[in-house]
Each structure stands twice: as structure tokens, then as C-alpha cells.
Amino acid sequence: MVPGGTYMQNILLVAVVADERFLRELGSEVERLDDMHLLAELRDTPRMLHVVESLHPDVLLLDEALADAVDSCRDSVVGEVHRVSPVTRTLLVNDGGSEGCGARALQRGARGCISSKAPAVELLHAIRAVSRGEVWIGRREVASLLDVLLTRIERANEDSGKFSKLLSERELQIADAVRLGLTNKEIARELCISPTTVKTHLENIFHKLNVTHRVQLAIMAGSPEDADRKPLRSKPDRQARTGN
């Protein structure tokens, strides 16, 4: 417990990184913390899915180079991780020698990317952010990320009507709500359904669209081909309701 009687978040980690120095320093840092535990360290991917499925960590630190090798032989390894452990969020780790890792991470369904040479404080901040469901992207990569978003929107527009044809009317409403930034509880309140029902619909939407998190869904839901759909509620109305 922390001062004041509140419980700290207990973040469970699995690291699959080829860099021994990174694993050694990560283990040393985590060992000193009360809110984070490193459950397993792997230097290659053959046993990764089994370990993730068995331990269900909150965050998987995955070497981008190892992910590249796996993806060249089969479907997205990040998608496979999400399939065997839906609670696990993936943070890619790269050697810092190539730009655009953050954008590539989001394309793959990961929550972001961090350099293996990043200071320990930055790494721990990234892990905590990703464990909360946030996205970790470096400031310098924002432009690259915007390019990726525009490209995905253009591709979605070319594939006329696919988004609307794949989803039911209720699923379209929920996708629009995600695009507007509403939480599951807020969506449930707006549609007069339970948060559990919202979660079930989202899982079905993710499966139909082959996405793994809300950021990807928001990108697709905001594509030009679906711009004429009536939104669940506009952001100004939502802000007015909260008094902002």
C-alpha cells in the first residue's frame, strides 16, 4: 500500500528481447519496485505465446526485430499475443537505430514503441502508461504517425462501404462512440445497455475488423466513407454534460 491506504497497481511483465544488457538492466530496475514484477525473460520467440498464455501479463515487452522475423513467416505476432491473452498489452522495443517504430507498432496492434537505450525512468513511465491502456509514442514520431493515419483513412475510403457492411447497426453506434472518445461506461449510459454488453460488442467488432485496440478502431471509424453516419453524441454535448 502507498501512503493514504490506497493500493498500488501491480503490473506483471514478460520481456522477449534479444538484448541481454536490456534484460539485465530491466530486471535490476523492476526488482527495486513494489508495483511491478518481471515474470519471465526470453531472448527469442519460440516459447513466447505459451508463456504469455500461461502467465497473462499486463505488459509484454517485445523486441521489434524478433517480431519482424516472426511476422515474415506467419500472421502478426502481436495479434497472436492478443488472441491467447486479451488482457496483455504489447510494447515494442527497438534498438533506436530506425525511425517510425511508434507508427509501425500501432499498425501491428501494439501500444507503442520504446528504444532499448532509453533511460530507465522513461522505460518505466512507458510500461506504466501502456498498462493503463495508453499509447506510448515519442514526440518526434508524431508526424510519421499522422502519415500512417492518413494512409489508413485513404485505404478505408477506397474500400467503399466495407466498414458499414461488416458491422451491425448497434456495432456501428459503438464504433462511432469510440471514435468520439467515450468510455465503455459512457457508451453504456448513452445506449441504455450494460458495460458488459458494450465490452462484448467491442470484442466482436475487433474480431470482424481484425484490430486489437481502440486506437485502431477509432482510426477506421473516422474514415471518410463513414463520415455521413450520425454520431452517437457530439463532443461539445459531452463536454457540456460534464461541466467543462
C-alpha positions, 0 to 999 in steps of 0.5 A: 500500500502507498501512503493514504491506504490506497493500493498500488497497481501491480503490473506483471511483465514478460520481456522477449528481447534479444538484448541481454544488457536490456534484460539485465538492466530491466530486471535490476530496475523492476526488482527495486519496485513494489508495483511491478514484477518481471515474470519471465525473460526470453531472448527469442520467440519460440516459447513466447505465446505459451508463456504469455498464455500461461502467465497473462501479463499486463505488459509484454515487452517485445523486441521489434526485430524478433517480431519482424522475423516472426511476422515474415513467416506467419500472421502478426505476432502481436495479434497472436499475443492478443488472441491467447491473452486479451488482457496483455498489452504489447510494447515494442522495443527497438534498438533506436537505430530506425525511425517510425517504430511508434507508427509501425507498432500501432499498425501491428496492434501494439501500444507503442514503441520504446528504444532499448537505450532509453533511460530507465525512468522513461522505460518505466513511465512507458510500461506504466502508461501502456498498462493503463491502456495508453499509447506510448509514442515519442514526440518526434514520431508524431508526424510519421504517425499522422502519415500512417493515419492518413494512409489508413483513412485513404485505404478505408475510403477506397474500400467503399462501404466495407466498414458499414457492411461488416458491422451491425447497426448497434456495432456501428453506434459503438464504433462511432462512440469510440471514435468520439472518445467515450468510455465503455461506461459512457457508451453504456449510459448513452445506449441504455445497455450494460458495460458488459454488453458494450465490452462484448460488442467491442470484442466482436467488432475487433474480431470482424475488423481484425484490430486489437485496440481502440486506437485502431478502431477509432482510426477506421471509424473516422474514415471518410466513407463513414463520415455521413453516419450520425454520431452517437453524441457530439463532443461539445454535448459531452463536454457540456454534460460534464461541466467543462 
